Amino acid sequence: MKKTAVRIAIIGAGSATFSAGIVRDICINQGLEGSHVVFMDIDEKRLNAIHALGQKIARELDKKLTFSTTMDRREAIKGADFIINTVQVKAGDMDGHDWAEHQRSLGERHGYYRGARLYNVANMIFMLEVANDIKELNPKAWLLQSGNPVHEGCTVMHRMTGINVIGLCHGHYGYKDIARVLGIGPEGITAQMPGFNHFIFMTDFRHNGRDVYPLIDEWIETKAEEYWAKGGRRYSDMQMSRGAIHQYKLYGLMPIGDTPRVLGWWYHNDLDTKKKWFGELGGFDSEIGWGLYLKDIDASVARVENAAYDDSVRATDIFKPEQSGEQIVPIINSMVNDEEALYQVNIPNRGHLLSDFPENVVVETQGVVNGAGVHGVKMAPLPRSIVAGAMIQRWRDSEILVECIAQRDLNLLMLNVLNDHRTRTFDQADALFKEWLSLRQNTRVRDYFKV
């Protein structure tokens, strides 16, 4: 096995569980031994904790990794071969999740259940700032974008900077949840799930070469009602929920990963509607499901930070020495050591990988990664019913947000709210928009749009 030491910068490294998982993945990947990891965050306490934890993991696994920390994003970018951006933007004294919840509450006061289409704007502005820094300081580096919104953020970075960027997400692993419920695999499973990030459909699903879709149909007819009646699943098992199966029947292909959360506003009108389609918690992003998720995050952060400093706790008991579900480190290894492999990636649609959309849109598809970079796999066209009934509307919404950032045009941002199905009057949308823009936490947004 080849071994190539590289410099990897993690922007937003204070997300300790994520960053420690990356360190563990580097440690167990022999091809990256001797690499250096730069942790960057604006929260010094969390930065120190992940630094201590990273060292502890490497020490327990007897790996030759080195680490450094910085609170200066540009310093982290300089000299890095790979830059990982996992940031969810803070706002003043609020961390990313608290700020998102604050914006949801504001939206609900104006009649937008679970918030309006505004909370991704600051994240996109930050992504563009990072991309511009890379273009100026380190244009040959690769940016691996894992923070949301991956689709819109990677599209605007690609169009406005031309840097090397790959968007990555966990959602495509939903096919494994389907296989688990059906009682097959995991060996011998293949799947294709093209689309836009958080909006992908399974066009092909096989087990040892055999089409699995008939098994899904059989499960729906004979076992689905019993499965849904049992309940008790954390976050209500979105992938095989009543809502996801209804979407399959409506659109003709299984929606994968996060797609059931965003496909079809009629599944999300209120909590009772969410419970009907996604179980007793109302799904992952209901006020119940999301509340549990935030509690889990808090507990995980406390556990991880304790592991960093408590000598009686082995970090590798928490971060087991086995490859995580993240594709980030395997992709880095494929590039630097020319070990070709197939991944699910978000990349520009060059060569019309998805034939119904232009080349300057970032799409989610399969990509072959090797020493020459990433090479998208051209997918069979999505069914016309899905293109017309779902994909074009999703593309329109993302284009409005992308061009809003690219043109610094607040009117487009306002149109983003006006196009929301919950908007009943112009005055309703206008009142929300003006209050949101005036929030003291929105300094970054006001500065960007020069208002």
C-alpha positions as CSV (number, residue, x, y, z in Angstrom):
1,M,0.0,0.0,0.0
2,K,1.2,3.5,-0.9
3,K,1.6,6.0,1.9
4,T,1.4,9.7,1.3
5,A,1.3,12.2,4.2
6,V,-0.9,15.2,3.5
7,R,-2.1,18.3,5.3
8,I,-5.8,18.3,6.2
9,A,-7.6,21.4,7.6
10,I,-11.0,21.0,9.3
11,I,-13.0,24.2,9.3
12,G,-15.5,24.1,12.2
13,A,-13.5,21.5,14.0
14,G,-15.3,22.3,17.3
15,S,-17.9,19.8,16.1
16,A,-16.0,17.3,18.2
17,T,-17.8,14.1,17.2
18,F,-17.4,14.8,13.5
19,S,-13.7,15.9,13.8
20,A,-12.7,13.0,16.1
21,G,-14.3,10.6,13.6
22,I,-12.2,12.1,10.9
23,V,-9.1,11.6,13.0
24,R,-10.0,8.0,13.7
25,D,-10.6,7.4,9.9
26,I,-7.2,8.8,9.1
27,C,-5.6,6.6,11.8
28,I,-7.1,3.4,10.4
29,N,-6.3,4.3,6.8
30,Q,-2.7,3.2,6.4
31,G,-2.2,5.2,3.2
32,L,-2.3,8.6,5.1
33,E,0.1,7.8,7.9
34,G,2.3,10.7,8.9
35,S,-0.3,13.3,7.9
36,H,-0.9,16.6,9.7
37,V,-4.4,17.8,10.8
38,V,-5.1,21.4,11.4
39,F,-8.2,22.0,13.6
40,M,-9.8,25.4,13.1
41,D,-12.7,26.9,15.1
42,I,-13.6,30.2,16.7
43,D,-14.6,28.5,19.9
44,E,-11.3,28.1,21.8
45,K,-12.7,25.7,24.4
46,R,-14.0,23.3,21.9
47,L,-10.8,23.7,19.8
48,N,-8.6,22.7,22.7
49,A,-10.9,19.7,23.4
50,I,-10.7,18.3,19.9
51,H,-7.0,18.9,19.8
52,A,-6.6,16.8,23.0
53,L,-9.0,14.2,21.7
54,G,-7.3,13.9,18.4
55,Q,-3.9,13.3,20.0
56,K,-5.4,10.8,22.4
57,I,-7.0,8.8,19.5
58,A,-3.7,8.7,17.5
59,R,-1.7,7.8,20.7
60,E,-4.1,4.9,21.5
61,L,-3.9,3.6,18.0
62,D,-0.1,4.1,17.8
63,K,-0.3,6.2,14.7
64,K,2.1,8.9,13.5
65,L,-0.3,11.8,13.1
66,T,0.5,15.4,14.1
67,F,-1.9,18.2,15.0
68,S,-2.2,21.9,15.3
69,T,-4.9,24.4,16.1
70,T,-5.8,27.9,14.9
71,M,-8.7,30.3,15.2
72,D,-7.8,31.9,11.9
73,R,-9.5,30.4,8.9
74,R,-7.1,31.7,6.4
75,E,-4.1,30.3,8.3
76,A,-5.8,26.9,8.3
77,I,-6.3,27.1,4.5
78,K,-2.7,28.0,3.7
79,G,-0.7,25.0,2.7
80,A,-3.5,22.5,3.2
81,D,-4.0,19.7,0.6
82,F,-7.5,19.1,1.6
83,I,-9.9,21.5,3.5
84,I,-13.1,20.1,5.1
85,N,-15.8,22.6,5.8
86,T,-18.4,21.3,8.3
87,V,-19.5,24.7,9.7
88,Q,-23.0,25.6,10.7
89,V,-22.7,29.4,11.1
90,K,-23.0,30.9,14.6
91,A,-24.8,34.2,15.2
92,G,-23.5,36.3,18.0
93,D,-23.9,34.4,21.2
94,M,-26.0,31.6,19.6
95,D,-24.4,28.4,18.2
96,G,-25.5,27.1,14.8
97,H,-28.4,24.9,16.1
98,D,-29.7,27.6,18.5
99,W,-29.6,30.1,15.7
100,A,-31.5,27.8,13.4
101,E,-34.2,27.2,16.1
102,H,-34.5,31.0,16.7
103,Q,-35.2,31.5,13.0
104,R,-37.7,28.6,13.0
105,S,-39.6,30.3,15.9
106,L,-39.6,33.6,14.1
107,G,-41.0,31.9,11.0
108,E,-43.8,30.2,13.0
109,R,-44.9,33.6,14.5
110,H,-45.5,34.6,10.9
111,G,-47.4,31.5,9.9
112,Y,-44.5,29.3,8.6
113,Y,-44.6,26.1,10.5
114,R,-41.0,24.9,11.3
115,G,-39.6,28.1,9.8
116,A,-39.3,29.7,6.4
117,R,-36.6,29.4,3.6
118,L,-34.1,31.8,5.1
119,Y,-31.9,29.9,7.5
120,N,-29.4,28.6,4.9
121,V,-28.5,32.1,3.7
122,A,-25.7,32.8,6.2
123,N,-24.2,29.3,5.7
124,M,-24.0,29.9,1.9
125,I,-22.3,33.3,2.5
126,F,-19.8,31.6,4.7
127,M,-19.2,28.9,2.2
128,L,-18.5,31.5,-0.5
129,E,-16.1,33.3,1.9
130,V,-14.2,30.0,2.4
131,A,-14.1,29.3,-1.3
132,N,-12.8,32.8,-2.0
133,D,-10.0,32.3,0.6
134,I,-9.1,29.0,-1.1
135,K,-9.0,30.6,-4.5
136,E,-6.7,33.4,-3.2
137,L,-4.5,31.4,-0.9
138,N,-4.4,27.8,-2.1
139,P,-6.2,27.3,-5.4
140,K,-4.9,23.7,-6.0
141,A,-6.4,22.4,-2.7
142,W,-9.6,20.3,-2.7
143,L,-12.5,21.5,-0.6
144,L,-14.7,18.7,0.8
145,Q,-18.0,20.4,1.8
146,S,-20.0,18.5,4.4
147,G,-22.0,21.4,6.0
148,N,-25.4,22.2,4.6
149,P,-26.8,23.3,2.2
150,V,-24.5,21.1,0.1
151,H,-26.5,21.5,-3.2
152,E,-26.9,25.2,-3.2
153,G,-23.6,26.0,-1.5
154,C,-21.5,23.9,-3.8
155,T,-23.3,25.3,-6.9
156,V,-22.6,28.9,-5.9
157,M,-19.0,28.1,-5.0
158,H,-18.4,26.3,-8.3
159,R,-19.9,29.1,-10.4
160,M,-18.3,32.0,-8.6
161,T,-14.8,30.7,-7.8
162,G,-14.1,27.6,-9.9
163,I,-12.2,25.9,-7.0
164,N,-12.0,22.1,-6.7
165,V,-15.0,21.2,-4.5
166,I,-16.8,18.0,-3.7
167,G,-20.0,18.0,-1.7
168,L,-20.5,15.0,0.6
169,C,-23.5,13.7,2.6
170,H,-24.7,10.6,4.4
171,G,-28.2,10.5,2.9
172,H,-27.4,8.0,0.1
173,Y,-26.9,5.4,2.8
174,G,-30.7,5.2,3.0
175,Y,-30.5,2.2,0.7
176,K,-28.8,0.3,3.5
177,D,-31.8,1.0,5.8
178,I,-34.1,-0.5,3.1
179,A,-31.9,-3.6,2.8
180,R,-31.9,-4.0,6.6
181,V,-35.7,-3.8,6.9
182,L,-36.0,-6.3,4.0
183,G,-33.6,-8.6,5.6
184,I,-31.0,-8.7,2.9
185,G,-27.3,-7.8,2.5
186,P,-25.2,-5.9,3.3
187,E,-22.9,-7.9,1.0
188,G,-23.8,-7.9,-2.7
189,I,-25.9,-4.7,-2.6
190,T,-25.5,-2.1,-5.3
191,A,-27.6,1.1,-5.8
192,Q,-27.8,4.2,-7.9
193,M,-29.4,7.3,-6.5
194,P,-28.9,10.4,-8.7
195,G,-30.5,13.8,-8.2
196,F,-29.7,16.9,-6.1
197,N,-28.4,16.6,-2.5
198,H,-31.3,15.8,-0.2
199,F,-33.4,15.1,-3.3
200,I,-32.2,11.8,-4.7
201,F,-34.2,8.8,-6.1
202,M,-33.1,5.2,-6.3
203,T,-33.1,4.3,-10.0
204,D,-31.4,0.9,-9.6
205,F,-31.3,-1.4,-6.5
206,R,-29.8,-4.9,-6.7
207,H,-28.7,-7.7,-4.5
208,N,-26.2,-10.1,-6.1
209,G,-27.4,-8.7,-9.4
210,R,-31.1,-9.3,-8.7
211,D,-33.5,-6.3,-8.8
212,V,-34.7,-5.6,-5.2
213,Y,-37.7,-3.4,-6.1
214,P,-40.0,-6.4,-6.3
215,L,-39.0,-7.3,-2.7
216,I,-39.9,-3.7,-1.7
217,D,-43.3,-4.1,-3.3
218,E,-43.9,-7.4,-1.5
219,W,-42.9,-5.9,1.8
220,I,-45.4,-3.0,1.3
221,E,-48.2,-5.5,0.6
222,T,-47.4,-8.0,3.4
223,K,-45.4,-6.3,6.2
224,A,-45.5,-2.6,6.0
225,E,-48.6,-2.0,8.2
226,E,-47.2,-4.3,10.9
227,Y,-43.8,-2.5,10.8
228,W,-45.4,1.0,11.1
229,A,-47.7,-0.2,13.9
230,K,-44.8,-1.2,16.1
231,G,-43.3,2.3,16.3
232,G,-40.6,3.0,18.9
233,R,-37.9,3.7,16.4
234,R,-35.6,6.7,17.0
235,Y,-36.5,9.6,14.8
236,S,-39.3,7.3,13.3
237,D,-37.1,5.6,10.7
238,M,-37.8,8.1,7.9
239,Q,-36.5,5.9,5.1
240,M,-39.1,3.2,5.4
241,S,-41.9,5.4,6.8
242,R,-45.4,5.5,5.6
243,G,-44.5,8.9,4.0
244,A,-41.5,7.5,2.1
245,I,-43.6,4.6,0.7
246,H,-46.4,7.0,-0.3
247,Q,-43.8,9.0,-2.2
248,Y,-42.6,5.9,-3.9
249,K,-46.1,5.1,-5.1
250,L,-46.7,8.7,-6.1
251,Y,-43.4,9.2,-8.0
252,G,-42.5,5.7,-9.1
253,L,-39.1,5.5,-7.4
254,M,-37.9,5.3,-3.8
255,P,-36.9,8.6,-2.3
256,I,-33.6,8.1,-0.5
257,G,-32.1,9.5,2.7
258,D,-33.2,13.0,3.5
259,T,-35.5,13.2,0.5
260,P,-38.7,12.2,2.3
261,R,-38.1,15.1,4.7
262,V,-38.3,17.7,1.9
263,L,-40.3,16.0,-0.9
264,G,-43.9,17.2,-0.8
265,W,-45.0,20.0,1.5
266,W,-48.3,18.2,2.0
267,Y,-46.6,15.7,4.4
268,H,-45.4,18.5,6.7
269,N,-48.3,20.9,7.2
270,D,-48.4,20.5,11.0
271,L,-47.3,18.0,13.7
272,D,-50.4,15.8,13.3
273,T,-49.8,15.5,9.6
274,K,-46.1,14.7,10.2
275,K,-47.1,12.0,12.7
276,K,-49.5,10.4,10.2
277,W,-46.8,10.0,7.6
278,F,-43.6,9.6,9.7
279,G,-44.7,8.0,13.0
280,E,-45.2,9.0,16.6
281,L,-42.3,11.5,16.6
282,G,-43.4,13.1,13.5
283,G,-40.2,12.3,11.8
284,F,-36.6,13.5,12.2
285,D,-37.2,17.2,11.8
286,S,-40.5,17.7,13.6
287,E,-40.4,19.7,16.8
288,I,-40.3,16.4,18.7
289,G,-37.8,14.5,16.6
290,W,-35.5,17.5,16.2
291,G,-35.7,18.2,19.9
292,L,-34.5,14.6,20.6
293,Y,-31.7,15.0,18.0
294,L,-30.4,18.2,19.7
295,K,-30.4,16.4,23.1
296,D,-28.5,13.6,21.5
297,I,-26.0,16.1,20.2
298,D,-25.5,17.7,23.6
299,A,-25.0,14.4,25.2
300,S,-22.5,13.3,22.5
301,V,-20.5,16.6,22.9
302,A,-20.3,16.1,26.6
303,R,-19.2,12.5,26.3
304,V,-16.6,13.3,23.7
305,E,-15.2,16.3,25.6
306,N,-15.0,14.2,28.7
307,A,-13.1,11.6,26.8
308,A,-10.6,14.2,25.7
309,Y,-9.5,14.9,29.3
310,D,-10.4,11.9,31.4
311,D,-7.4,9.5,31.5
312,S,-9.7,6.7,32.7
313,V,-11.7,6.8,29.4
314,R,-10.3,5.3,26.3
315,A,-11.2,7.5,23.3
316,T,-11.2,4.4,21.0
317,D,-13.9,2.9,23.1
318,I,-16.1,5.7,21.7
319,F,-14.4,6.0,18.3
320,K,-13.9,2.4,17.5
321,P,-11.0,1.7,15.1
322,E,-13.2,0.9,12.1
323,Q,-14.1,3.0,9.1
324,S,-17.1,5.3,9.7
325,G,-19.8,6.0,7.2
326,E,-18.0,9.2,6.2
327,Q,-16.5,9.1,2.7
328,I,-14.1,12.0,3.3
329,V,-11.0,10.1,4.3
330,P,-11.3,7.3,1.8
331,I,-11.7,9.9,-1.0
332,I,-8.6,11.7,0.2
333,N,-6.7,8.4,0.1
334,S,-8.0,7.6,-3.4
335,M,-6.8,10.9,-4.6
336,V,-3.3,11.0,-3.0
337,N,-2.4,7.3,-3.4
338,D,-4.3,6.8,-6.7
339,E,-6.4,4.0,-5.3
340,E,-9.4,4.2,-7.6
341,A,-12.9,3.7,-6.0
342,L,-16.5,4.7,-6.6
343,Y,-18.2,7.2,-4.3
344,Q,-21.5,9.1,-4.0
345,V,-20.5,12.8,-4.6
346,N,-21.9,16.2,-5.3
347,I,-20.1,17.7,-8.3
348,P,-20.8,20.0,-11.3
349,N,-22.9,18.4,-13.9
350,R,-20.2,18.6,-16.5
351,G,-20.9,16.3,-19.5
352,H,-24.5,16.3,-18.4
353,L,-24.2,13.5,-15.9
354,L,-27.9,14.2,-15.3
355,S,-29.2,14.9,-18.8
356,D,-32.1,17.2,-17.8
357,F,-30.0,19.9,-16.2
358,P,-27.3,22.3,-17.2
359,E,-23.6,21.8,-16.6
360,N,-23.3,24.6,-14.1
361,V,-25.5,22.9,-11.5
362,V,-24.0,20.7,-8.9
363,V,-25.7,17.3,-8.9
364,E,-25.5,14.2,-6.7
365,T,-24.3,11.2,-8.6
366,Q,-21.6,8.5,-8.5
367,G,-18.0,9.5,-9.1
368,V,-14.9,7.6,-9.8
369,V,-12.1,9.0,-7.6
370,N,-8.4,8.4,-8.3
371,G,-5.1,10.2,-8.6
372,A,-6.5,12.3,-11.4
373,G,-9.4,13.7,-9.3
374,V,-13.1,12.9,-9.5
375,H,-14.8,11.8,-12.6
376,G,-18.6,11.8,-12.6
377,V,-20.5,8.7,-13.8
378,K,-23.2,9.6,-16.3
379,M,-26.5,8.3,-15.0
380,A,-29.5,7.0,-17.0
381,P,-32.1,9.8,-17.2
382,L,-34.6,10.1,-14.4
383,P,-38.1,9.3,-15.3
384,R,-39.9,12.2,-16.9
385,S,-42.6,12.1,-14.3
386,I,-40.0,12.7,-11.6
387,V,-38.2,15.4,-13.6
388,A,-41.5,17.3,-14.2
389,G,-43.2,16.5,-10.9
390,A,-40.3,17.0,-8.5
391,M,-36.9,17.9,-9.8
392,I,-37.7,21.0,-11.8
393,Q,-39.4,22.6,-8.8
394,R,-36.5,21.8,-6.6
395,W,-34.1,23.2,-9.1
396,R,-36.1,26.4,-9.4
397,D,-36.0,26.9,-5.6
398,S,-32.2,26.3,-5.5
399,E,-31.5,28.5,-8.5
400,I,-33.3,31.4,-6.8
401,L,-31.2,31.0,-3.7
402,V,-27.9,30.5,-5.7
403,E,-28.5,33.6,-7.8
404,C,-29.6,35.6,-4.8
405,I,-26.1,35.0,-3.4
406,A,-24.3,35.4,-6.7
407,Q,-26.1,38.7,-7.6
408,R,-26.3,39.9,-4.0
409,D,-30.0,40.5,-4.8
410,L,-32.4,40.7,-1.9
411,N,-35.4,40.7,-4.2
412,L,-34.5,37.1,-5.1
413,L,-34.3,36.3,-1.4
414,M,-37.8,37.8,-1.0
415,L,-39.1,35.7,-3.9
416,N,-37.7,32.7,-2.1
417,V,-40.2,33.4,0.7
418,L,-43.0,34.4,-1.7
419,N,-42.7,31.1,-3.5
420,D,-43.2,29.2,-0.2
421,H,-46.6,27.4,-0.3
422,R,-47.5,28.7,3.2
423,T,-47.3,32.4,2.0
424,R,-50.9,33.6,1.8
425,T,-50.3,37.3,1.2
426,F,-47.4,39.6,0.2
427,D,-47.7,41.4,3.5
428,Q,-47.2,38.2,5.4
429,A,-44.0,37.4,3.6
430,D,-42.8,41.0,3.8
431,A,-43.3,41.2,7.5
432,L,-41.3,38.0,8.1
433,F,-38.6,39.1,5.7
434,K,-38.1,42.5,7.3
435,E,-38.1,41.2,10.8
436,W,-35.6,38.4,9.9
437,L,-33.3,40.8,8.2
438,S,-33.3,43.2,11.1
439,L,-32.3,40.7,13.7
440,R,-29.1,41.6,15.5
441,Q,-27.7,38.2,14.7
442,N,-28.0,38.8,11.0
443,T,-25.0,41.2,10.7
444,R,-23.3,38.8,8.3
445,V,-26.3,38.9,6.0
446,R,-26.8,42.6,6.1
447,D,-23.1,43.2,5.4
448,Y,-23.1,40.9,2.5
449,F,-26.1,42.5,0.9
450,K,-24.9,46.0,1.9
451,V,-28.1,47.0,3.7
